[in-house]
C-alpha cells in the first residue's frame, strides 16, 4: 500500500531541491540537468531518501508522455523543413547505423547475445538535447545548428522508442522459445512497421480531431486541460492498441503545436499552454534526474562486487561504442563527395546526403552534443525483471548517461567557446589579408 504522506513529503523535498539546484546552476551558467544528477548522486550515497524508486510504470506513464509532448509541441515544422535532409538522415538511416554499430560492438566486446545487444543499442540510441540547447541559447549558437540537433532528438526518440519495443518483445519471446534467429529479423521488421506506422497514423488523426475541437472552446484553462488529456490519453490508448505510444504522442503534439494552436487558440491561450508545458517538462526532468542519482546507489554496488572487473568493462565498452557510433554517424553525414561513373566526370548517381554540408566546426559540435539522458533512463528502467542481464543493462545505461552529461555536458561550453574564438581569429585574419591586398592594389594604381 502506498504511503501517501511519505510520497508527498518526498515529492516536496525533491521539487524544493530541484528549484534550488536550478537557481544555482543558472548563476553558474551550467545546465541544470547536470546539477540535478550530481545532487541526486549525493542524496543516494548519503541515503537521505532510501524509499525513492523509479518504477517502470511511473517512468513510462507519468514522466515520458509529458517530456515527449512538450518537446514536440514547441517544434516548428517550418524550421524543420529547412533542414529536413540532415534531420531525416540523423533520425532515420543515421540512427539505424548507430544502432548496428553499437549492437555489433556490444555483442563481440561484452559477449551479449544478439537480441540483448540490439535491445541495449536501442536504449542508448536516442539523444537528449536539454542540456545542449540551453547552452546554445545562452551562447547564441547558429539557429540552423540548434534546429538540426533538436530535430534529430525529437524524431530519433520516436524511432528508438519503437525499436526498443520491437527488440524487447523479441527478447521476451525468445525466453519462451517462440522466436529463433532466422525469423527474428522478419518479425522485428513487421513489428516495427506496424507499431511505428500505426503510431504515426493514430497520432495524426487524433491531433487533427483535437485541433478541430479546440476551435469550439475559448477558455485557456479548458484548452490547457485538453492538451494534458491529449498527451496522456493518446499515449495510453496507443499502448493499449499495441502501437508505438512514443511516436503517437510526438505526431499528435506536432499537429497540435503547428496546426491546432494556430486555428483554435488565442494568443493568451498559447502563452498559457506554453508556460504550463514548460513547467511540467521541468518537473518531469527534475524528478527523473534526481531519482536517477538516488537510484544509482544500489546499482553502484555491482561495480564493487566480486565480478566488478567485468561490470566495469561492460560500462566502459558501452561508453566507447556510443562515442564510436556517434563519430561514424557524423563522418557519414558530412561526406561531401559524390560517387561518379568511371570515365564520366561529374556524372553522379547518388545525391549528397544534405543540400548544405555542415561546416567543419559544426561537425565537432554535432559529435560532442550527442548526450544521452531522460529517455534512455526511462527505457532501461521500464525493462521487465525477467529480461536477461537486466542489471548489466541498467549499469551500462547509467555509465553512458553519466559520462555524456558530466563529461560532454560540462565541456560543451568550452568547445563552443573555443570554436567561436577560432572562427573570430580566422575572420580577423581574412579581413587583414583582404585589407593588405587592397593596399597593394591602391599602391599599384597610384604608380
Secondary structure, DSSP 4 states (H G I P E B T S, - for coil): ---HHHHHHHHHHHHHHHHHHHHHHHHHTS-HHHHHHHHHHHHHHHTTTTT----HHHIIIIIHHHHHHHHHHT--HHHHHHTHHHHHHHHTHHHHHHHHHHHHHHHHHS---HHHHHHHHHHHH----HHHHHHHHHHT--HHHHHHHHHHHHHHHHHHHHHHHHHHHHHHHHHTT---HHHHHHHHHHHHHHHHHHHHHHHHHHHHHHHHHHTT---HHHHHHHHHHHHHHHHHHHHHTTS-HHHHHHHHHHHIIIIIHHHH--HHHHHHHHHHHHHHHHHHHHHHHHHHHHHHHHHHGGGGSTTHHHHHHHHHHHHHHHHHHHHHHHHHHT--PPPB-TT-TT-BSS--SSSSPPPHHHHHHHHHT----HHHHHHHHTS-TTSTTHHHHHHHHHHHHHHIIIIIHHHHHHHHHHHHHHHHHHHHHHHHHHHHHHHHHHHHHH-
